[in-house]
Amino acid sequence: MKKIEFDTNVLVSALLFKTSKSRLAYEKALLNHQIISSLECYKELVEVLSRPKFSKYFSEIDKSIFLINYFHSTQFVKVNIVVEDCRDPKDNKFLALAFEHSSDFIVSGDNDLIILNPYKNIPIVTPNGFLE
């Protein structure tokens, strides 16, 4: 089973747009692979989804269901290394997680991560690339 890591923007899109490539990539990973994350990445997801600008796009119940399902279907691991290779320091946590735990893919829509593809032999792909 491959270890798949999603960055926050893909997960937000998966919740916002039920027929998006992000949602399809997330569902494919749920069915066929092991999703991995860290508590730091999960906290960022919770914080982003709690921003007032998103409240008009989904209900609190939909957000809670998504977060609970994500939490229960994801393997959470501790990250002990520090990486400083991304031009956006907030994205280094995804690289550290992938490197330390040998992710098979990072699925991202963030150009700050995609530009690093591959990162230490770990493919960084868009949701569409993951689906292919």
Residue frames as a rotation matrix with the C-alpha (Angstrom) as fourth column:
MET 1
0.585 0.811 0.000 0.00
0.811 -0.585 0.000 0.00
0.000 0.000 -1.000 0.00
LYS 2
-0.281 -0.698 0.659 1.48
0.667 -0.635 -0.389 3.35
0.690 0.331 0.644 -1.01
LYS 3
-0.111 0.155 -0.982 1.76
0.863 -0.476 -0.172 6.21
-0.494 -0.866 -0.081 1.47
ILE 4
-0.123 0.212 0.969 0.07
0.740 -0.631 0.232 9.35
0.661 0.746 -0.079 0.17
GLU 5
-0.449 -0.067 -0.891 0.34
0.725 -0.611 -0.319 12.79
-0.523 -0.789 0.323 1.69
PHE 6
0.236 0.602 0.763 -2.02
0.860 -0.496 0.124 15.65
0.453 0.627 -0.634 0.85
ASP 7
-0.899 -0.437 -0.029 -1.23
0.404 -0.802 -0.440 19.29
0.168 -0.407 0.898 1.38
THR 8
-0.585 0.681 -0.441 -3.86
0.321 -0.304 -0.897 21.54
-0.745 -0.666 -0.041 2.89
ASN 9
-0.505 0.430 -0.749 -5.03
-0.703 -0.708 0.067 23.22
-0.502 0.560 0.660 -0.30
VAL 10
-0.760 0.240 -0.604 -5.94
-0.323 0.667 0.672 19.90
0.564 0.705 -0.429 -1.91
LEU 11
-0.736 0.495 -0.461 -7.95
0.674 0.600 -0.431 18.83
0.063 -0.628 -0.776 1.13
VAL 12
-0.542 0.552 -0.634 -9.76
-0.062 -0.779 -0.625 22.18
-0.838 -0.299 0.456 1.24
SER 13
-0.570 0.299 -0.765 -10.64
-0.821 -0.221 0.526 21.80
-0.012 0.928 0.372 -2.44
ALA 14
-0.859 0.233 -0.456 -11.80
0.130 0.960 0.247 18.24
0.495 0.153 -0.855 -1.80
LEU 15
-0.582 0.675 -0.454 -14.29
0.640 0.036 -0.768 19.53
-0.502 -0.737 -0.452 0.74
LEU 16
-0.458 0.375 -0.806 -15.36
-0.319 -0.916 -0.245 22.57
-0.830 0.145 0.539 -1.28
PHE 17
-0.055 0.345 -0.937 -15.88
-0.996 -0.085 0.027 20.87
-0.070 0.935 0.348 -4.64
LYS 18
0.239 0.263 0.935 -17.37
-0.501 0.858 -0.113 17.38
-0.832 -0.441 0.337 -4.51
THR 19
0.889 0.105 0.445 -16.61
0.292 0.619 -0.729 16.61
-0.352 0.779 0.520 -8.19
SER 20
0.679 -0.686 -0.261 -13.16
-0.731 -0.666 -0.149 18.22
-0.071 0.292 -0.954 -8.33
LYS 21
0.375 -0.683 -0.626 -9.91
-0.158 0.619 -0.770 16.47
0.913 0.388 0.124 -9.22
SER 22
-0.544 -0.562 0.623 -8.87
-0.678 -0.143 -0.721 17.11
0.494 -0.815 -0.303 -5.60
ARG 23
0.133 0.697 0.705 -11.89
-0.926 0.341 -0.164 15.21
-0.355 -0.630 0.691 -4.33
LEU 24
0.875 0.187 -0.447 -11.37
-0.393 0.812 -0.431 12.37
0.282 0.552 0.784 -6.79
ALA 25
-0.049 -0.970 -0.238 -7.68
-0.298 0.242 -0.923 12.11
0.953 0.026 -0.301 -5.82
TYR 26
-0.498 -0.076 0.864 -8.59
-0.862 -0.066 -0.502 12.08
0.095 -0.995 -0.032 -2.13
GLU 27
0.517 0.782 0.348 -11.22
-0.787 0.594 -0.167 9.38
-0.338 -0.188 0.922 -2.65
LYS 28
0.654 -0.376 -0.656 -8.78
-0.283 0.683 -0.673 7.29
0.702 0.626 0.340 -4.72
ALA 29
-0.450 -0.873 0.188 -6.23
-0.474 0.055 -0.879 7.50
0.757 -0.485 -0.438 -1.93
LEU 30
-0.163 0.473 0.866 -8.85
-0.964 0.111 -0.242 6.54
-0.211 -0.874 0.438 0.67
LEU 31
0.789 0.615 -0.004 -9.80
-0.593 0.758 -0.271 3.43
-0.164 0.217 0.962 -1.28
ASN 32
0.881 -0.396 -0.259 -6.41
0.094 0.682 -0.725 2.27
0.464 0.614 0.638 -2.51
HIS 33
-0.089 -0.990 0.110 -3.63
0.241 -0.128 -0.962 3.69
0.966 -0.059 0.250 -0.37
GLN 34
0.213 0.054 -0.976 -2.62
0.977 -0.029 0.212 4.81
-0.017 -0.998 -0.059 3.12
ILE 35
0.517 -0.024 0.856 -2.94
0.133 -0.985 -0.108 8.54
0.846 0.170 -0.506 3.74
ILE 36
0.004 -0.553 -0.833 -0.32
0.990 0.119 -0.074 9.86
0.140 -0.825 0.548 6.14
SER 37
0.429 0.099 0.898 -0.11
0.081 -0.994 0.071 13.16
0.900 0.042 -0.434 7.97
SER 38
-0.692 -0.571 -0.442 1.25
0.558 -0.034 -0.829 14.80
0.459 -0.820 0.342 11.08
LEU 39
0.114 0.736 -0.667 -0.66
0.960 -0.254 -0.117 16.60
-0.256 -0.627 -0.736 13.80
GLU 40
-0.487 -0.355 -0.798 0.96
0.191 -0.935 0.299 19.85
-0.852 -0.007 0.524 12.65
CYS 41
-0.986 0.163 0.019 -0.48
-0.001 -0.123 0.992 19.38
0.165 0.979 0.121 9.15
TYR 42
-0.306 0.928 -0.213 -3.88
0.847 0.368 0.384 18.43
0.434 -0.063 -0.899 10.61
LYS 43
-0.091 0.230 -0.969 -3.92
0.733 -0.643 -0.221 21.53
-0.674 -0.730 -0.110 12.82
GLU 44
-0.854 -0.238 -0.462 -3.28
-0.114 -0.781 0.613 23.67
-0.507 0.577 0.640 9.76
LEU 45
-0.784 0.617 0.071 -6.20
0.332 0.320 0.887 22.00
0.525 0.719 -0.456 7.96
VAL 46
-0.041 0.784 -0.619 -8.53
0.999 0.042 -0.013 22.65
0.016 -0.619 -0.785 10.90
GLU 47
-0.321 -0.161 -0.933 -7.38
0.404 -0.915 0.019 26.28
-0.857 -0.371 0.358 11.12
VAL 48
-0.984 -0.075 -0.164 -7.83
-0.115 -0.442 0.890 26.92
-0.139 0.894 0.426 7.38
LEU 49
-0.564 0.825 -0.034 -11.27
0.535 0.397 0.746 25.32
0.629 0.403 -0.665 7.28
SER 50
0.007 0.554 -0.833 -12.30
0.972 -0.198 -0.124 27.49
-0.233 -0.809 -0.540 10.26
ARG 51
-0.914 -0.349 -0.205 -11.59
0.288 -0.917 0.277 30.74
-0.285 0.194 0.939 8.43
PRO 52
-0.212 0.910 -0.357 -14.73
0.002 -0.365 -0.931 32.87
-0.977 -0.198 0.076 8.09
LYS 53
-0.364 0.048 -0.930 -14.34
-0.855 -0.413 0.313 33.16
-0.369 0.909 0.192 4.30
PHE 54
-0.912 -0.022 -0.410 -15.15
-0.228 0.857 0.462 29.45
0.341 0.515 -0.787 3.92
SER 55
-0.776 0.613 0.153 -18.30
0.042 0.291 -0.956 29.45
-0.630 -0.735 -0.252 6.06
LYS 56
-0.001 0.818 -0.576 -20.49
-0.764 -0.373 -0.527 30.36
-0.646 0.439 0.625 3.09
TYR 57
-0.240 -0.190 -0.952 -19.32
-0.902 0.406 0.146 27.30
0.359 0.894 -0.269 1.12
PHE 58
-0.302 0.182 -0.936 -20.03
0.168 0.976 0.136 24.50
0.938 -0.116 -0.326 3.58
SER 59
0.666 0.633 0.395 -21.87
-0.328 -0.227 0.917 23.99
0.670 -0.740 0.056 6.83
GLU 60
-0.056 -0.639 0.767 -20.22
-0.997 -0.007 -0.079 23.34
0.056 -0.769 -0.637 10.18
ILE 61
0.541 0.328 0.775 -21.65
-0.434 0.898 -0.078 19.82
-0.721 -0.294 0.628 10.02
ASP 62
0.977 -0.208 -0.053 -20.10
0.042 0.425 -0.904 19.16
0.210 0.881 0.423 6.60
LYS 63
0.244 -0.935 0.256 -16.76
-0.676 -0.354 -0.647 20.50
0.696 -0.015 -0.718 7.85
SER 64
0.034 -0.202 0.979 -16.92
-0.942 0.322 0.099 18.37
-0.335 -0.925 -0.180 11.01
ILE 65
0.829 0.319 0.459 -17.82
-0.165 0.924 -0.344 15.22
-0.534 0.209 0.819 9.09
PHE 66
0.804 -0.582 -0.126 -14.97
-0.115 0.056 -0.992 15.81
0.584 0.811 -0.021 6.65
LEU 67
0.029 -0.844 0.535 -12.45
-0.854 -0.299 -0.425 16.41
0.519 -0.445 -0.730 9.44
ILE 68
0.251 0.132 0.959 -13.61
-0.766 0.633 0.113 13.39
-0.592 -0.763 0.260 11.45
ASN 69
0.970 0.136 0.202 -13.47
0.014 0.798 -0.602 11.12
-0.243 0.587 0.772 8.41
TYR 70
0.554 -0.833 -0.010 -10.03
-0.325 -0.205 -0.923 12.45
0.767 0.514 -0.384 7.48
PHE 71
0.015 -0.554 0.832 -8.77
-0.993 -0.107 -0.053 12.00
0.119 -0.826 -0.552 11.02
HIS 72
0.368 0.233 0.900 -9.99
-0.558 0.830 0.013 8.41
-0.744 -0.507 0.436 11.28
SER 73
0.966 0.020 0.258 -8.76
0.181 0.657 -0.732 7.34
-0.184 0.754 0.631 7.84
THR 74
0.590 -0.792 0.155 -5.29
-0.389 -0.447 -0.806 8.87
0.707 0.415 -0.572 8.15
GLN 75
0.523 -0.567 -0.636 -2.19
0.811 0.562 0.166 7.44
0.263 -0.603 0.753 9.78
PHE 76
0.880 -0.226 0.418 -0.72
-0.301 -0.946 0.123 10.18
0.368 -0.234 -0.900 11.94
VAL 77
0.454 -0.829 -0.327 3.01
0.806 0.538 -0.245 10.08
0.379 -0.153 0.913 12.47
LYS 78
0.744 -0.322 -0.585 5.48
0.228 -0.701 0.676 12.12
-0.628 -0.636 -0.448 14.45
VAL 79
0.713 -0.554 0.430 7.96
0.378 -0.212 -0.901 14.22
0.590 0.805 0.058 12.49
ASN 80
0.703 -0.513 -0.492 11.34
0.543 -0.058 0.837 14.63
-0.459 -0.856 0.238 14.14
ILE 81
-0.333 -0.877 0.346 13.36
0.907 -0.197 0.372 16.27
-0.258 0.438 0.861 11.40
VAL 82
0.342 0.342 -0.875 13.46
0.084 -0.939 -0.334 19.86
-0.936 0.041 -0.350 10.24
VAL 83
-0.135 -0.300 0.944 13.50
0.974 0.134 0.182 20.73
-0.181 0.945 0.274 6.56
GLU 84
0.170 0.147 -0.974 14.08
0.138 -0.983 -0.124 24.21
-0.976 -0.113 -0.187 5.18
ASP 85
-0.694 -0.525 0.492 14.06
0.472 0.184 0.862 23.59
-0.543 0.831 0.121 1.43
CYS 86
0.051 0.810 0.584 10.78
0.996 -0.087 0.035 25.24
0.079 0.580 -0.811 0.42
ARG 87
-0.723 -0.315 0.614 10.57
0.374 -0.927 -0.034 28.91
0.580 0.206 0.788 -0.51
ASP 88
0.152 0.779 0.608 7.40
-0.547 -0.447 0.708 29.08
0.824 -0.440 0.358 1.61
PRO 89
-0.762 -0.594 0.259 8.49
-0.525 0.333 -0.783 28.10
0.379 -0.732 -0.566 5.14
LYS 90
-0.105 0.806 0.582 4.94
-0.894 0.179 -0.410 26.99
-0.435 -0.564 0.702 6.02
ASP 91
0.717 0.408 -0.565 5.24
-0.659 0.662 -0.358 24.17
0.228 0.629 0.743 3.48
ASN 92
-0.325 -0.935 -0.142 8.40
-0.787 0.351 -0.507 22.66
0.524 -0.053 -0.850 4.95
LYS 93
-0.279 0.277 0.920 6.29
-0.764 0.516 -0.387 20.51
-0.582 -0.811 0.067 7.28
PHE 94
0.800 0.598 -0.055 4.98
-0.487 0.593 -0.642 18.58
-0.351 0.540 0.765 4.26
LEU 95
0.423 -0.741 -0.521 8.49
-0.560 0.238 -0.793 17.96
0.712 0.628 -0.315 2.96
ALA 96
-0.503 -0.618 0.604 9.75
-0.851 0.234 -0.470 16.85
0.150 -0.751 -0.644 6.38
LEU 97
0.187 0.677 0.712 6.84
-0.662 0.622 -0.418 14.43
-0.726 -0.393 0.565 6.76
ALA 98
0.901 0.194 -0.387 7.36
-0.431 0.490 -0.758 12.99
0.042 0.850 0.525 3.30
PHE 99
0.134 -0.948 -0.288 11.10
-0.642 0.138 -0.754 12.58
0.755 0.286 -0.590 3.70
GLU 100
-0.509 -0.379 0.773 11.11
-0.859 0.278 -0.430 11.14
-0.052 -0.883 -0.467 7.21
HIS 101
-0.090 0.596 0.798 8.29
-0.406 0.710 -0.576 8.68
-0.909 -0.376 0.178 6.53
SER 102
-0.879 -0.438 0.190 9.11
-0.024 0.438 0.899 7.84
-0.477 0.785 -0.395 2.90
SER 103
0.169 0.962 -0.215 5.90
-0.284 -0.161 -0.945 9.04
-0.944 0.221 0.245 1.32
ASP 104
-0.257 -0.178 0.950 5.27
0.765 0.563 0.312 7.63
-0.591 0.807 -0.009 -2.13
PHE 105
-0.250 0.216 0.944 3.57
0.721 -0.608 0.331 10.86
0.646 0.764 -0.004 -3.25
ILE 106
-0.624 0.285 -0.727 2.83
0.343 -0.736 -0.583 14.36
-0.702 -0.614 0.362 -2.06
VAL 107
-0.155 0.658 0.737 -0.37
0.952 -0.099 0.290 15.55
0.264 0.747 -0.611 -3.70
SER 108
-0.302 -0.092 -0.949 -0.37
0.540 -0.837 -0.090 19.33
-0.786 -0.540 0.302 -3.92
GLY 109
0.539 0.435 0.722 -1.76
0.831 -0.417 -0.368 22.26
0.141 0.798 -0.586 -5.83
ASP 110
0.840 -0.283 -0.464 0.82
0.040 -0.819 0.572 24.59
-0.541 -0.499 -0.677 -4.31
ASN 111
0.853 -0.518 0.055 3.45
0.003 -0.102 -0.995 25.87
0.521 0.849 -0.085 -6.74
ASP 112
0.320 -0.758 0.568 5.90
-0.932 -0.359 0.046 26.32
0.169 -0.544 -0.822 -3.87
LEU 113
0.161 -0.216 0.963 5.87
-0.425 0.865 0.266 22.53
-0.891 -0.452 0.047 -3.46
ILE 114
0.872 0.272 0.407 5.34
0.204 0.554 -0.807 21.48
-0.445 0.787 0.428 -7.08
ILE 115
0.753 -0.635 -0.172 8.45
-0.577 -0.511 -0.637 23.37
0.317 0.579 -0.751 -8.18
LEU 116
-0.056 -0.800 0.598 10.48
-0.943 0.239 0.231 20.97
-0.327 -0.551 -0.768 -5.99
ASN 117
0.767 0.465 0.441 9.21
-0.320 0.874 -0.366 17.86
-0.556 0.139 0.819 -7.82
PRO 118
0.561 0.371 -0.740 10.68
0.345 0.708 0.616 15.40
0.752 -0.601 0.269 -7.16
TYR 119
0.428 -0.392 0.814 11.79
-0.810 -0.567 0.153 16.13
0.401 -0.724 -0.560 -3.63
LYS 120
-0.402 -0.702 0.588 14.52
-0.863 0.505 0.014 13.68
-0.307 -0.502 -0.809 -2.58
ASN 121
-0.960 0.004 -0.279 13.03
-0.167 0.792 0.588 11.14
0.223 0.611 -0.760 -5.03
ILE 122
-0.501 0.863 -0.064 9.49
0.576 0.278 -0.769 11.69
-0.646 -0.421 -0.637 -3.73
PRO 123
-0.632 0.309 0.711 7.10
0.624 -0.341 0.703 12.76
0.459 0.888 0.023 -6.50
ILE 124
-0.583 0.538 -0.609 5.12
0.169 -0.653 -0.738 15.93
-0.795 -0.533 0.290 -5.84
VAL 125
-0.837 0.338 0.431 2.09
0.505 0.175 0.845 15.79
0.210 0.925 -0.317 -8.10
THR 126
-0.682 0.720 0.127 -1.10
-0.722 -0.691 0.041 17.71
0.118 -0.064 0.991 -8.69
PRO 127
-0.142 0.716 0.683 -4.39
-0.466 0.561 -0.685 15.95
-0.873 -0.416 0.254 -7.99
ASN 128
0.746 0.404 -0.529 -4.74
-0.636 0.197 -0.746 15.39
-0.197 0.893 0.404 -11.74
GLY 129
-0.073 -0.876 -0.477 -1.25
-0.839 0.313 -0.446 13.91
0.540 0.367 -0.758 -11.91
PHE 130
-0.686 -0.111 0.720 -2.07
-0.609 0.629 -0.483 11.57
-0.399 -0.770 -0.499 -9.02
LEU 131
0.322 0.908 0.268 -5.21
-0.492 0.403 -0.772 10.39
-0.809 0.117 0.576 -10.81
GLU 132
0.601 -0.188 -0.777 -3.19
-0.745 0.222 -0.629 9.56
0.291 0.957 -0.006 -13.94
